[in-house]
Amino acid sequence: MSEKTHTAGKNGKFGSRLGFILASVGSAVGMGNIWMFPYRVGQYGGAAFLLVYFGFIFLFGLVGLSGEFAFGRLTGTGPIGSYSYALKSRGRRGGGLLGAIPLIGSLGIAIGYAIIVGWVLRYLFGSLSGVMMGMEAEVYFSQATGHFGSVPWHFMVVVITMAVLVGGVLKGIEKVNRIMMPAFFILFVIIAVRVFFLDGALAGYEYLLIPHWELLLKPETWVMAMGQAFFSLSITGSGMIIYGSYLDKKEDIPKAAMTTALLDTVAALLAGFAIIPAVFAFQMDPASGPPLMFITLPKVFAQIPAGRWVAVLFFLSVLFAGITSLVNMFEVCAEAVQTHLHFDRKKAVLLVGCLVFLIGLFIEYEPYMGSWMDMITIYVVPFGAVLCAIMIYWVLGINRIGEELNTGRKKPVGKLFCFAAKYIYVGLAVLVFIMSIVYKGIG
């Protein structure tokens, strides 16, 4: 058995359970909660879809998220060191090479995500100035998404993310998430209340909540619920490992994981109740993806009394969700640079920021960015997540990771947890990877 590395400890620890949970929720809550979840709920059966989704969230949160947190806390480092630790426990080498795969996935997502969050920042300033409201939504979007169309906004997002990370875990990541995540929830509640009073909003609630039980007979409904739940929790085999490495031994990991899953689900539901009724009130298409957020919703805001300020609140809340997710992606990459290339923290953060910005600069054109994100999210990230599930529950083994899961708990995890982790969860992770390729993306 190899010795624990605990190289990430030099970056500090989370100061409290709440700080850790808010940071984890910040990582999990992202664009998928906002532009994909509401549409899928309505498309695949409303309340019927929600029941299936909640079931997957419970399983993936309890077993998948807990496993990644525990893996990180046990090894005290990111995916390269953690995977190496797992294989060395079996007398094997090559774990670091395998651990680089989910790390590449996090870097790849960060490159595309920084561009999208740059669009959000541009829309926030466009809402504040009124420029966005005075222009056709399609024109405003095309200006942002052309070749080198969003350079200053893209750059500002990368700089903001780097500025957060330079402060370390306690003064940077935890402090910012303590502000941004509560603000995200409060702002979305305000928007959802405003939308509730729109004429015609009822059709949107019906779209989200009326169950269509017959759709449970379609395999696609289960596949999409599974994919949405899996990726919504940010189970990628990298980011949640690094946050787990900064977690104190006295904390109850399964409890923290379930709280994270609950708050992530609340965020997704809030987004649904804020967006879909507004779209239906003005009889527009609730299609998912960038068109919903950057074309459809600006048209809605233009027709709502005081819509300019609703737009400001909306894009500010989305900006918070985007930055907190980027912070996690940058952090797992920066820790790897610190640990394995022996850079100090500031230089590691600067290197990651430069890579993210410079590569992203050449894919700002929306079709290029879309192809990039498809490649990363369909192939690289799901494969990294499968590798991690196997590393935790088969290579390292249920007994060793179980000891870490039980540390900080009053009641140890039981045999049912162990069975679900080793057989059901790992099997579903493999299925997520396969279905992601078959459906060209399910999360």
C-alpha positions as CSV (number, residue, x, y, z in Angstrom):
1,M,0.0,0.0,0.0
2,S,1.4,3.4,-1.0
3,E,1.6,6.2,1.5
4,K,-1.0,9.0,1.4
5,T,0.2,12.0,-0.6
6,H,-1.7,14.9,0.9
7,T,0.0,17.3,-1.4
8,A,-3.1,19.4,-1.8
9,G,-3.0,20.3,1.9
10,K,-0.7,23.2,1.2
11,N,-3.7,25.0,-0.5
12,G,-5.6,25.0,2.8
13,K,-8.8,23.3,3.9
14,F,-12.5,24.2,3.9
15,G,-13.2,26.0,7.1
16,S,-16.6,24.4,7.7
17,R,-19.1,21.8,6.4
18,L,-21.3,24.7,5.0
19,G,-18.4,26.1,3.1
20,F,-17.6,22.8,1.6
21,I,-21.2,22.1,0.6
22,L,-21.7,25.5,-0.9
23,A,-18.5,25.1,-3.0
24,S,-19.6,21.6,-4.1
25,V,-23.0,23.0,-5.0
26,G,-21.3,25.8,-6.9
27,S,-19.4,23.2,-8.9
28,A,-22.5,21.2,-9.6
29,V,-25.0,24.0,-10.5
30,G,-24.3,25.1,-14.0
31,M,-25.7,25.6,-17.5
32,G,-27.2,22.1,-17.6
33,N,-29.5,23.1,-14.6
34,I,-30.6,26.2,-16.4
35,W,-30.9,25.6,-20.1
36,M,-31.4,21.8,-20.3
37,F,-33.2,20.5,-17.2
38,P,-36.4,22.5,-17.5
39,Y,-36.9,21.5,-21.2
40,R,-36.2,17.9,-20.5
41,V,-38.7,17.7,-17.6
42,G,-41.5,18.8,-19.9
43,Q,-40.3,16.9,-23.0
44,Y,-40.0,13.5,-21.1
45,G,-43.1,13.4,-19.0
46,G,-43.3,16.3,-16.5
47,A,-43.7,15.0,-12.9
48,A,-43.3,11.4,-14.2
49,F,-39.8,12.4,-15.4
50,L,-39.1,14.1,-12.1
51,L,-39.7,10.9,-10.1
52,V,-37.2,9.0,-12.2
53,Y,-34.7,11.9,-12.0
54,F,-35.0,12.1,-8.2
55,G,-34.3,8.4,-7.9
56,F,-31.1,8.7,-10.0
57,I,-30.1,11.9,-8.0
58,F,-30.5,10.0,-4.8
59,L,-28.4,7.0,-6.0
60,F,-25.7,9.1,-7.7
61,G,-25.5,11.5,-4.9
62,L,-25.3,8.9,-2.1
63,V,-22.9,6.6,-3.9
64,G,-21.1,8.5,-6.7
65,L,-20.6,11.9,-5.1
66,S,-19.7,10.3,-1.7
67,G,-17.2,8.0,-3.4
68,E,-15.4,10.9,-5.1
69,F,-15.3,13.0,-2.0
70,A,-14.0,10.1,0.0
71,F,-11.4,9.2,-2.6
72,G,-10.1,12.8,-2.5
73,R,-10.0,13.0,1.3
74,L,-8.3,9.7,1.6
75,T,-5.5,10.5,-0.9
76,G,-5.3,14.3,-0.2
77,T,-4.7,15.1,-3.9
78,G,-6.4,15.3,-7.3
79,P,-7.1,12.6,-9.9
80,I,-3.5,11.9,-11.0
81,G,-2.4,11.2,-7.5
82,S,-5.6,9.5,-6.4
83,Y,-5.7,7.0,-9.4
84,S,-2.0,6.3,-8.8
85,Y,-2.7,5.6,-5.1
86,A,-5.5,3.2,-6.1
87,L,-3.4,1.1,-8.5
88,K,-0.4,1.1,-6.2
89,S,-2.6,-0.4,-3.6
90,R,-2.8,-3.4,-6.0
91,G,0.9,-3.3,-6.7
92,R,0.3,-1.8,-10.2
93,R,1.6,1.3,-11.9
94,G,0.1,3.6,-14.5
95,G,-2.6,5.2,-12.3
96,G,-1.2,8.7,-13.0
97,L,-1.7,8.3,-16.7
98,L,-5.3,7.1,-16.3
99,G,-5.9,10.0,-13.8
100,A,-4.8,12.5,-16.5
101,I,-7.9,11.5,-18.6
102,P,-10.6,13.1,-16.3
103,L,-8.2,16.0,-15.7
104,I,-8.1,16.6,-19.5
105,G,-11.9,16.4,-19.3
106,S,-12.0,19.2,-16.7
107,L,-9.6,21.4,-18.7
108,G,-11.6,20.8,-21.9
109,I,-14.9,21.7,-20.3
110,A,-13.3,24.8,-18.7
111,I,-12.1,26.0,-22.1
112,G,-15.6,25.9,-23.6
113,Y,-17.4,26.9,-20.4
114,A,-15.3,30.1,-20.1
115,I,-16.5,31.2,-23.5
116,I,-20.2,30.6,-22.5
117,V,-19.8,32.4,-19.2
118,G,-18.2,35.2,-21.2
119,W,-21.5,35.4,-23.2
120,V,-23.4,35.6,-19.9
121,L,-21.2,38.5,-18.7
122,R,-21.8,40.3,-22.0
123,Y,-25.5,39.8,-21.6
124,L,-25.4,41.1,-18.0
125,F,-23.7,44.3,-19.1
126,G,-26.1,44.5,-22.1
127,S,-29.0,44.2,-19.7
128,L,-27.6,46.9,-17.4
129,S,-27.0,49.3,-20.3
130,G,-30.2,48.5,-22.1
131,V,-28.3,47.7,-25.3
132,M,-29.5,44.0,-25.3
133,M,-33.2,45.1,-25.0
134,G,-32.9,47.5,-28.0
135,M,-31.6,44.9,-30.4
136,E,-33.0,41.8,-32.0
137,A,-32.1,38.8,-29.8
138,E,-30.7,36.8,-32.8
139,V,-28.4,39.7,-33.8
140,Y,-27.1,40.3,-30.3
141,F,-26.3,36.6,-30.0
142,S,-24.6,36.4,-33.4
143,Q,-22.4,39.3,-32.5
144,A,-21.2,37.5,-29.3
145,T,-20.7,34.1,-31.0
146,G,-18.8,35.0,-34.1
147,H,-15.1,34.6,-34.7
148,F,-13.3,36.3,-31.9
149,G,-16.7,37.8,-31.0
150,S,-16.4,37.7,-27.2
151,V,-12.7,38.3,-26.5
152,P,-12.9,41.0,-23.7
153,W,-15.8,39.2,-21.9
154,H,-14.1,35.8,-22.3
155,F,-10.9,37.3,-20.9
156,M,-12.7,39.0,-18.0
157,V,-14.2,35.7,-16.9
158,V,-10.9,33.9,-16.9
159,V,-9.3,36.7,-14.9
160,I,-12.2,36.7,-12.3
161,T,-11.8,32.9,-11.9
162,M,-8.0,33.2,-11.5
163,A,-8.5,36.0,-8.9
164,V,-10.8,33.7,-6.8
165,L,-8.3,30.9,-6.9
166,V,-5.2,32.9,-5.9
167,G,-6.8,33.2,-2.4
168,G,-6.6,29.5,-1.9
169,V,-9.3,27.3,-0.5
170,L,-10.5,29.2,2.5
171,K,-10.0,32.8,1.4
172,G,-10.8,32.2,-2.2
173,I,-13.0,29.2,-3.1
174,E,-15.0,29.0,0.1
175,K,-15.4,32.7,0.6
176,V,-16.7,33.4,-2.9
177,N,-19.1,30.4,-2.9
178,R,-20.5,31.6,0.5
179,I,-21.5,34.8,-1.3
180,M,-22.4,33.6,-4.8
181,M,-24.4,30.5,-4.1
182,P,-26.9,32.0,-1.6
183,A,-27.2,35.0,-4.0
184,F,-27.9,32.6,-6.9
185,F,-30.8,31.0,-5.0
186,I,-32.2,34.3,-3.8
187,L,-32.1,35.9,-7.3
188,F,-33.8,32.9,-8.9
189,V,-36.6,32.9,-6.2
190,I,-37.2,36.6,-7.0
191,I,-37.4,35.9,-10.7
192,A,-39.7,32.8,-10.2
193,V,-42.1,35.0,-8.1
194,R,-42.2,37.7,-10.7
195,V,-42.8,35.1,-13.5
196,F,-45.7,33.6,-11.4
197,F,-47.8,36.7,-12.0
198,L,-47.5,36.7,-15.8
199,D,-50.6,36.0,-17.8
200,G,-50.3,32.6,-19.4
201,A,-47.7,31.3,-17.0
202,L,-50.0,28.5,-16.0
203,A,-49.2,26.6,-19.2
204,G,-45.6,26.5,-18.2
205,Y,-46.3,25.0,-14.8
206,E,-48.5,22.4,-16.5
207,Y,-45.6,21.6,-18.9
208,L,-43.4,21.0,-16.0
209,L,-45.7,19.3,-13.5
210,I,-48.5,17.4,-15.1
211,P,-47.3,13.7,-15.2
212,H,-47.4,11.8,-18.5
213,W,-47.0,8.3,-17.2
214,E,-47.0,6.7,-20.6
215,L,-43.6,8.3,-21.3
216,L,-42.1,6.1,-18.6
217,L,-42.5,3.2,-21.1
218,K,-40.0,4.9,-23.4
219,P,-36.4,3.9,-22.7
220,E,-35.3,7.4,-23.7
221,T,-37.0,8.9,-20.7
222,W,-34.9,6.8,-18.3
223,V,-31.7,7.4,-20.3
224,M,-32.2,11.2,-20.3
225,A,-33.2,11.3,-16.6
226,M,-30.1,9.2,-15.8
227,G,-27.8,11.4,-17.8
228,Q,-29.2,14.6,-16.5
229,A,-28.8,13.4,-12.9
230,F,-25.3,12.1,-13.4
231,F,-23.8,15.2,-15.1
232,S,-25.8,17.6,-13.0
233,L,-23.9,16.4,-9.9
234,S,-20.6,17.1,-11.6
235,I,-19.5,13.5,-11.2
236,T,-16.5,13.6,-13.6
237,G,-13.8,11.8,-11.8
238,S,-11.8,14.9,-11.1
239,G,-13.4,18.1,-9.7
240,M,-15.2,16.6,-6.7
241,I,-12.1,14.5,-5.8
242,I,-10.1,17.7,-5.4
243,Y,-12.8,19.3,-3.2
244,G,-12.9,16.1,-1.1
245,S,-9.1,16.4,-0.6
246,Y,-9.7,19.8,1.2
247,L,-12.3,18.3,3.5
248,D,-11.7,17.8,7.2
249,K,-11.6,14.2,8.6
250,K,-14.4,15.0,11.1
251,E,-17.0,15.7,8.4
252,D,-19.7,13.1,7.4
253,I,-19.1,12.6,3.7
254,P,-22.4,10.8,2.7
255,K,-24.4,13.5,4.6
256,A,-22.5,16.3,2.8
257,A,-23.0,14.5,-0.6
258,M,-26.7,14.2,-0.1
259,T,-27.0,17.8,1.0
260,T,-25.1,18.8,-2.1
261,A,-27.4,16.7,-4.3
262,L,-30.5,18.2,-2.7
263,L,-29.4,21.8,-3.2
264,D,-28.4,21.1,-6.8
265,T,-31.9,19.7,-7.4
266,V,-33.5,22.7,-5.8
267,A,-31.4,24.9,-8.1
268,A,-32.6,23.0,-11.2
269,L,-36.3,23.2,-10.1
270,L,-35.9,26.9,-9.4
271,A,-34.5,27.4,-12.8
272,G,-37.5,25.5,-14.3
273,F,-40.1,27.6,-12.4
274,A,-38.3,30.8,-13.4
275,I,-37.8,30.1,-17.1
276,I,-40.5,27.8,-18.5
277,P,-43.6,29.6,-17.3
278,A,-42.2,32.9,-18.6
279,V,-41.5,31.3,-22.0
280,F,-45.0,29.9,-22.2
281,A,-46.6,33.2,-21.1
282,F,-45.4,34.6,-24.4
283,Q,-46.0,31.5,-26.4
284,M,-42.4,30.8,-27.3
285,D,-40.4,27.7,-27.9
286,P,-38.9,26.2,-24.7
287,A,-36.1,24.5,-26.7
288,S,-33.0,23.6,-24.6
289,G,-29.5,24.8,-25.0
290,P,-28.0,28.2,-25.8
291,P,-31.0,29.4,-27.8
292,L,-33.2,29.2,-24.7
293,M,-31.0,31.4,-22.6
294,F,-29.5,33.7,-25.2
295,I,-32.3,34.2,-27.7
296,T,-35.7,33.1,-26.3
297,L,-35.4,34.6,-22.8
298,P,-34.1,38.0,-24.0
299,K,-37.3,38.2,-26.1
300,V,-39.3,37.4,-23.0
301,F,-37.6,40.0,-20.9
302,A,-38.2,42.6,-23.6
303,Q,-42.0,42.1,-23.1
304,I,-42.2,41.9,-19.3
305,P,-42.8,45.1,-17.4
306,A,-39.5,46.1,-15.8
307,G,-38.0,43.2,-17.9
308,R,-34.6,44.9,-18.1
309,W,-34.1,44.5,-14.4
310,V,-35.4,40.9,-14.5
311,A,-32.8,40.3,-17.1
312,V,-30.1,41.8,-14.9
313,L,-31.1,39.6,-12.0
314,F,-31.2,36.5,-14.3
315,F,-27.9,37.0,-16.0
316,L,-26.2,37.9,-12.7
317,S,-27.5,34.7,-11.1
318,V,-26.3,32.6,-14.1
319,L,-22.9,34.4,-13.9
320,F,-22.6,33.3,-10.3
321,A,-23.4,29.7,-11.3
322,G,-20.9,29.8,-14.1
323,I,-18.0,31.3,-12.1
324,T,-18.4,28.8,-9.2
325,S,-18.4,25.9,-11.7
326,L,-15.3,27.3,-13.5
327,V,-13.5,27.7,-10.1
328,N,-13.8,24.0,-9.6
329,M,-12.5,23.1,-13.1
330,F,-9.6,25.5,-12.7
331,E,-8.8,24.3,-9.2
332,V,-8.4,20.6,-10.1
333,C,-6.1,21.6,-13.0
334,A,-4.1,24.1,-10.9
335,E,-3.5,21.5,-8.1
336,A,-2.2,19.1,-10.7
337,V,0.3,21.7,-12.0
338,Q,1.3,22.5,-8.4
339,T,1.8,18.9,-7.4
340,H,3.3,17.3,-10.5
341,L,5.1,20.3,-12.2
342,H,6.1,21.8,-8.8
343,F,4.8,25.3,-9.6
344,D,3.8,27.6,-6.8
345,R,0.0,28.3,-6.6
346,K,0.0,31.7,-8.4
347,K,2.0,30.4,-11.3
348,A,-0.1,27.3,-11.5
349,V,-3.3,29.3,-11.6
350,L,-1.8,31.6,-14.2
351,L,-0.7,28.7,-16.4
352,V,-4.2,27.2,-16.3
353,G,-5.9,30.5,-17.0
354,C,-3.6,31.2,-20.0
355,L,-4.2,27.7,-21.4
356,V,-8.0,28.1,-21.0
357,F,-8.1,31.5,-22.6
358,L,-5.6,31.0,-25.4
359,I,-7.1,27.7,-26.6
360,G,-10.6,29.1,-26.2
361,L,-9.8,32.2,-28.2
362,F,-9.8,30.1,-31.4
363,I,-13.1,28.4,-30.7
364,E,-15.2,31.4,-29.7
365,Y,-17.1,30.9,-33.0
366,E,-20.3,29.1,-31.7
367,P,-20.2,26.1,-34.1
368,Y,-16.5,25.4,-33.2
369,M,-17.3,25.8,-29.5
370,G,-20.3,23.5,-29.8
371,S,-18.2,20.8,-31.6
372,W,-15.5,21.1,-28.9
373,M,-17.9,20.7,-26.0
374,D,-19.6,17.8,-27.7
375,M,-16.3,16.0,-28.0
376,I,-15.4,16.6,-24.4
377,T,-18.8,15.9,-22.8
378,I,-19.8,12.9,-25.0
379,Y,-16.5,11.0,-24.9
380,V,-13.8,12.3,-22.5
381,V,-15.8,13.3,-19.4
382,P,-18.1,10.2,-19.2
383,F,-15.1,7.9,-19.8
384,G,-13.2,9.7,-16.9
385,A,-16.2,9.2,-14.7
386,V,-16.3,5.5,-15.4
387,L,-12.6,5.2,-14.7
388,C,-13.1,6.9,-11.4
389,A,-16.0,4.6,-10.4
390,I,-14.0,1.5,-11.1
391,M,-10.9,3.0,-9.4
392,I,-12.9,3.7,-6.2
393,Y,-15.1,0.7,-5.8
394,W,-13.2,-2.1,-7.6
395,V,-9.5,-1.2,-7.7
396,L,-9.1,0.5,-4.3
397,G,-12.0,-1.6,-3.1
398,I,-15.2,-1.2,-1.1
399,N,-13.5,-2.0,2.2
400,R,-10.8,0.7,2.0
401,I,-13.1,3.4,0.6
402,G,-15.7,2.3,3.2
403,E,-13.3,3.1,6.0
404,E,-12.9,6.6,4.7
405,L,-16.7,7.0,4.2
406,N,-17.3,5.9,7.8
407,T,-14.7,8.4,9.1
408,G,-16.7,11.3,10.7
409,R,-20.0,9.3,10.7
410,K,-21.8,8.0,13.8
411,K,-23.4,5.2,11.8
412,P,-21.3,3.2,9.3
413,V,-22.5,2.7,5.7
414,G,-24.2,-0.6,5.4
415,K,-24.1,-3.7,3.1
416,L,-26.8,-2.2,0.9
417,F,-24.6,0.9,0.2
418,C,-21.7,-1.3,-0.6
419,F,-23.7,-3.5,-3.0
420,A,-25.3,-0.4,-4.7
421,A,-21.8,1.2,-5.0
422,K,-19.9,-1.8,-6.4
423,Y,-22.5,-3.2,-8.8
424,I,-25.4,-0.8,-9.5
425,Y,-23.5,2.5,-9.5
426,V,-20.5,1.3,-11.5
427,G,-22.8,-0.5,-13.9
428,L,-24.8,2.7,-14.5
429,A,-21.7,4.8,-14.9
430,V,-20.7,2.4,-17.8
431,L,-24.2,2.7,-19.2
432,V,-24.0,6.5,-19.0
433,F,-20.8,6.4,-21.1
434,I,-22.4,4.1,-23.7
435,M,-25.7,6.0,-23.9
436,S,-23.8,9.3,-24.2
437,I,-22.2,8.1,-27.4
438,V,-25.4,6.4,-28.7
439,Y,-27.5,9.6,-28.1
440,K,-24.7,12.1,-28.9
441,G,-24.9,13.5,-25.4
442,I,-27.4,12.9,-22.5
443,G,-26.2,15.4,-19.9
